[in-house]
Structures are given as structure tokens and as C-alpha cells.
């Protein structure tokens, strides 16, 4: 089992038990029941997926939602699919993870100075949660943010995650609210807000088309490490 930050045990239980969105509840359970042929002999998680990582993390990764046959199967963010296969080698290379692969919840993966979560906790059809589903799920992310006392920065994977984090921290007089998403876009820390670094999502659609290359992705984690190390 991964470490759970202090006070987050009850939150994790609430996330796993959530059935607030009927469409997402039905879809995640349907996927878990029908399964993909390659995983037909495995028992799918089929429930909302909580965040995980270092209780003293200074960095948080925010993704979009669990993958149908990745996190929805394994029960851990970015585990068991192509996105994780692209993410974890980069985290390992920059010492945010103790191994370059993520297979299942019992594989020994440990995150260092890092917590991984997502905007939505249930796999959405076509990877497209509705605005209402996002709004319903965001309080879980807010509580995870509150439970990380040393948090300094966020890497947002994809436009939805980036826009949601800006909106979450936005004030009317904060120029960060007007920043447009782009790979490598950096929003400095502000009053009551950690810095935010944007990256294309490591989805198969982005990585197989070359929109996101290993070199581009590595630059994100090198930058994140430099930003953390530059803090007094």
C-alpha cells in the first residue's frame, strides 16, 4: 500500500465509495465487468481512484481521469496503461519515483516528494467528463491539496487539468486566471497559490503522434525539479 498523508485516510475511503455521478458510476462498472480481452482473467478495480504519494510532497501532478483499462483496472493513478508507461520513466529519471514502471498497487512503487491525483476519479466515456462531473469531483482534489502541508508546485497534465487548477486558485485581480494552456507554460506562485507548470498529457494520442516526445516530457520534470531546488 502507498503512503497516505495524515488525515487523508477518511478522504480516500470517501472517494472510493463515491457514487455521486450516475453516468460515471455506470460506465466504470460496465468497463470493469466486460473487461478488455488482454485482462479478462484480472479483477478490475471499477471504483473511483484516490490520489497517492509522499505525505510530505512539495509537488503534485494533476491529471484528467483514470484510464478505462489502466487506473480503472489497477486502482492507482497512471498505473497499467500507456500513459503510465510514458510518465513513470520520466519521474524515475528525475528521482520523483523509485522505479520506472507501474504495474499494480502492490508493485513496490514509491513516490518521492510527489503526490499524484486527478480532476475526476472515475473513468469517463470517451475520456470526456462533463463540466458538472468535474465540479462534483473537485472538492476531493481541494481536500488533497489541504492535506499536503509542504506543497510548492503543481504539474498539470493537459488543458482541462491546467484550466481547472487556475480556476480553483483564481482571484479577480490575479493575472494567472488569463493564462492560456500550452506545453511548458509556467505560472509563478501567487498569494495562496503554488506555482503551476503545464504539460501535454502523456496519452497515447499525444505520444504516438509525436505531439509529446520523451525529450519534451523530460524537460517538464527537469524544470519542476529545478523549481523545487531553487526554493529557499
Order of alpha helices (4+ residues) and beta strands (2+ residues): alpha-alpha-beta-beta-alpha-alpha-beta-alpha-beta-alpha-beta-beta-alpha-alpha
